[in-house]
């Protein structure tokens, strides 16, 4: 990770806040989408894989301790999403159409990882709106 600056720390804190709000909105409205990774992915793309991992991990801890205890089980998913996104977008290698491929790869990998956690830990039912679909 690059040398941490005040601007980077503020951005990462705001990204964790964005994830917190996204989690809250998705839980309250029982949306079948996960909005608690927006800040993680944004941090990973702009600041790198380590920042994405830190933002993702802190998000899972804060959400799990406050509004959604289920988030704690998905801490590894948040960290892997941050690291993998940061690695794929590091040094601007994925631009244009390649960025779509990178996004699809991260989405598939993280979705499979999340599905395994949901199946084995929660027998397919969690606090998210997607449990209604399942």
HUKA-V319396 format. One record per backbone hydrogen bond with DSSP energy under -1.0 kcal/mol. NH is the residue of the N-H (numbers start at 1). CO is the residue of the C=O. E is the energy in kcal/mol with one decimal. If there is no record, write none. Layout:
NH/CO/E ; NH/CO/E
This chain:
9/5/-2.3 ; 10/6/-2.5 ; 11/7/-2.4 ; 12/8/-2.7 ; 13/9/-2.3 ; 14/10/-2.4 ; 15/11/-2.2 ; 16/12/-2.2 ; 17/13/-2.2 ; 18/14/-2.5 ; 19/15/-2.3 ; 20/16/-2.3 ; 21/17/-2.5 ; 22/18/-2.5 ; 23/19/-2.6 ; 24/20/-2.5 ; 25/21/-2.8 ; 26/22/-2.3 ; 27/23/-2.4 ; 28/24/-2.8 ; 29/25/-2.4 ; 31/26/-1.9 ; 41/37/-2.6 ; 42/38/-2.3 ; 43/39/-2.5 ; 44/40/-2.3 ; 45/41/-2.4 ; 46/42/-2.4 ; 47/43/-3.1 ; 48/44/-1.0 ; 52/48/-2.1 ; 53/49/-2.3 ; 54/50/-2.4 ; 55/51/-2.7 ; 56/52/-2.4 ; 57/53/-2.7 ; 58/54/-2.7 ; 59/55/-2.3 ; 60/56/-2.2 ; 61/57/-2.1 ; 62/58/-2.9 ; 63/59/-3.1 ; 64/60/-2.2 ; 65/61/-1.8 ; 66/62/-1.2 ; 68/63/-3.3 ; 71/68/-2.0 ; 72/69/-1.3 ; 73/70/-1.2 ; 75/72/-1.3 ; 78/74/-2.1 ; 79/75/-2.3 ; 80/76/-2.6 ; 81/77/-2.6 ; 82/78/-2.2 ; 83/79/-2.6 ; 84/80/-2.9 ; 85/81/-2.1 ; 86/82/-2.2 ; 87/83/-2.6 ; 88/84/-2.3 ; 89/85/-2.2 ; 92/89/-1.6 ; 93/90/-1.2 ; 98/95/-1.4 ; 101/97/-1.5 ; 102/98/-2.2 ; 103/99/-2.4 ; 104/100/-2.3 ; 105/101/-2.4 ; 106/102/-2.4 ; 107/103/-2.6 ; 108/104/-2.6 ; 109/105/-2.4 ; 110/106/-2.7 ; 111/107/-2.3 ; 112/108/-2.3 ; 113/109/-2.0 ; 114/110/-2.6 ; 115/111/-2.6 ; 116/112/-2.1 ; 117/113/-1.7 ; 118/114/-2.7 ; 119/115/-2.6 ; 120/116/-2.5 ; 121/117/-2.7 ; 122/118/-1.1 ; 124/118/-2.5 ; 125/122/-1.6 ; 129/31/-1.2 ; 131/128/-1.3 ; 132/129/-1.3 ; 134/130/-2.1
